[in-house]
Amino acid sequence: MDLASLATLVLKLREFLRDFSERRTTAKRQSERDYESTLKALLTALNETQIYIGKKRRNKSTEAKLSRLWTAAALRIRNYDIDLAERCQMKGVYWTSPDSWCDEDIEKTRIAIDEVAESIKKLL
């Protein structure tokens, strides 16, 4: 291999490594944004639920909204924590018909608001 060919090869390798590094940095930033969006979905569902519980007044429309928030949070977290995703999904199911759940069901599925809040806090 002559010197000109070697120099061309080195330049192409350098360009490849630079492009690879840029793609990796971009992927890492996207992953961080995805994780932040996931945390935002979880915290929104949690905060809206805590606000609603604090009002101590039933509202079917709000319960439907909470169901949608928990279901959306379940979809977001599934790539990071499957156990929490399943619990968030159950939380969404719970809010479709809270009267049909007893304390034992809530305990068994680990969807009590304090328990879910602790799990979310560990992700921060």
C-alpha positions in Angstrom: 0.0 0.0 0.0 1.4 3.3 -1.0 1.5 6.4 1.2 -1.4 8.2 -0.7 -3.6 5.2 -0.2 -2.7 4.9 3.4 -3.5 8.7 3.9 -6.8 8.3 2.2 -7.7 5.3 4.4 -6.7 7.2 7.6 -8.9 10.2 6.5 -11.9 7.9 5.8 -11.4 6.1 9.1 -11.3 9.4 11.0 -14.4 10.6 9.2 -16.2 7.3 10.1 -15.2 7.6 13.7 -16.4 11.2 13.9 -19.7 10.3 12.3 -20.1 7.3 14.7 -19.4 9.5 17.7 -21.9 12.1 16.6 -24.6 9.4 16.0 -23.9 7.9 19.4 -24.2 11.4 21.1 -27.5 12.0 19.2 -28.8 8.6 20.3 -27.8 9.3 23.9 -29.6 12.7 23.9 -32.7 11.1 22.4 -32.7 8.4 25.0 -32.3 11.0 27.8 -35.3 13.0 26.3 -37.4 9.8 26.2 -36.6 9.0 29.8 -37.5 12.6 30.8 -40.8 12.3 28.9 -41.4 9.0 30.7 -40.8 10.6 34.1 -43.1 13.5 33.2 -45.9 11.1 32.3 -45.5 9.2 35.6 -45.3 12.3 37.7 -48.3 13.8 35.9 -50.4 10.7 36.6 -49.2 10.6 40.2 -49.7 14.3 40.9 -53.2 14.4 39.3 -54.2 11.4 41.3 -52.9 12.9 44.5 -54.8 16.1 43.8 -58.0 14.2 43.0 -57.7 12.0 46.1 -57.2 15.1 48.3 -60.5 16.6 47.1 -62.5 13.7 48.5 -65.3 14.2 46.0 -66.0 11.7 43.3 -66.0 12.9 39.6 -66.4 10.3 36.8 -64.8 12.6 34.3 -61.7 13.0 36.4 -61.5 9.3 37.1 -61.6 8.7 33.3 -58.8 11.2 32.9 -56.7 9.4 35.6 -57.3 6.1 33.8 -55.9 7.5 30.6 -52.9 9.2 32.4 -51.9 5.9 34.1 -52.4 3.9 30.9 -50.2 6.4 29.0 -47.6 6.3 31.8 -47.6 2.5 31.6 -46.8 2.6 27.9 -43.9 5.1 28.5 -42.3 3.2 31.3 -42.5 -0.3 29.8 -39.0 -0.1 28.3 -37.4 0.9 31.6 -39.4 -1.0 34.3 -41.8 -3.7 33.3 -43.1 -4.3 36.9 -43.9 -0.6 37.3 -45.5 -0.6 33.8 -47.8 -3.4 34.8 -48.7 -1.6 38.0 -49.4 1.6 36.2 -51.6 -0.3 33.7 -53.5 -1.8 36.7 -53.8 1.7 38.1 -55.5 2.7 34.8 -57.8 -0.2 35.1 -58.6 0.7 38.7 -59.7 4.2 37.7 -62.2 2.9 35.2 -64.2 1.4 38.1 -62.7 2.2 41.5 -65.8 0.9 43.4 -65.2 -2.6 42.1 -61.8 -2.8 43.9 -61.4 -3.8 47.5 -58.4 -3.0 49.7 -57.1 -6.5 49.3 -57.1 -6.2 45.5 -55.2 -2.9 45.7 -52.7 -4.4 48.1 -52.2 -7.5 46.0 -51.6 -5.6 42.8 -49.4 -3.1 44.6 -51.2 0.0 43.2 -51.8 1.9 46.4 -50.8 5.5 45.7 -48.1 5.6 48.3 -46.5 2.4 47.0 -46.6 3.6 43.4 -45.2 7.0 44.4 -42.2 5.3 46.1 -41.5 3.3 43.0 -41.6 6.4 40.9 -39.4 8.3 43.4 -36.7 5.6 42.9 -36.5 6.5 39.2 -35.7 10.2 39.8 
